[in-house]
Amino acid sequence: MFEWLLAPCDPTRVHEVGTHLSWHARSMVMAWSVLVPIGVIAARFFKIFPGQDWPRVLDDRRWWHLHRGAQYASLVLMLVGLFLILSAPEATQSITAAIWAHQLTGWIVLVLGGMQYLSGWFRGTKGGPSSPAANGSWRGDHYDMTRRRRLFERVHKSLGYVAMPFSMAAVSTGLWQANAPRWMLLLIGTWYVIVMVSFAVLQRRGMAYDTYQAIWGLDPQHPGNSLRPIGVGIRKLPPEDE
């Protein structure tokens, strides 16, 4: 069994990819298979953190720090992986050209990832009682749920979820293309199953709370509480006097 796990997934080919390609694979797997899913799960399911006395205690930002940290770390690794593959020797680059599906899905993921990071800069101001303007006003793109904020949320959430299956395809085809050892495919495949099962369990438990209510609570005076939640399966409670 140990020898079988260490053997390449395709015994008819040699697993010899060189330094550039091996570290390209490691950085991209860590970015897209580990950090990005962790960031997505944190943003979707932990806006109200376990043990938080919500709605008495509002705007717990642990999910935000985890989401932002994971996404920025994945950006660094993504750029490192891109540099490694573009600077690889020609003999190594010829391996990456063997399967067009990996090239296609890889570039799609890079484009979607870049759009995600750029979209984050257009989320607008926060506002509200926890982040008032300089003049003391509560006005802000997020607090008022302006058109800019609603557009940002639709684009940012949609691109993030669209990128996930493409990243899984890119990693899977890359592992096959590099003729990785069987244990790598089994480990990453098991991790994908854990992520998907965790997502389903957390969704079923109703932990996908609306960001607006997680930050500002259920008071009907907050303008965003009268709007429908943005995103599929997002839980939003009826406004009530607190």
Summary of the structure (lengths in Angstrom):
residues: 242
radius of gyration: 21.3
end to end distance: 60.5
largest distance: 70.0
contacts: 712
relative contact order: 0.15
helix: 64%
strand: 2%
